[in-house]
């Protein structure tokens, strides 16, 4: 919990109200979760994909 408080006060989030801080962290967490899900799906099903580069 101390780490989160340090991040709050030493970043641009420090001056924002608590609901906005929570919203920003929720959006960031959703983006990170989406990226990890995409990575998992790519690693699991990537060898079935047919990727072609061309014009």
Number of C-alpha atoms within 10 A of each C-alpha: 5 7 7 9 10 11 12 15 12 11 9 10 16 14 12 12 9 11 9 12 15 13 11 13 13 12 11 12 12 12 12 12 12 12 12 12 12 12 13 12 11 13 10 10 10 12 9 8 8 6 8 6 4 4 3
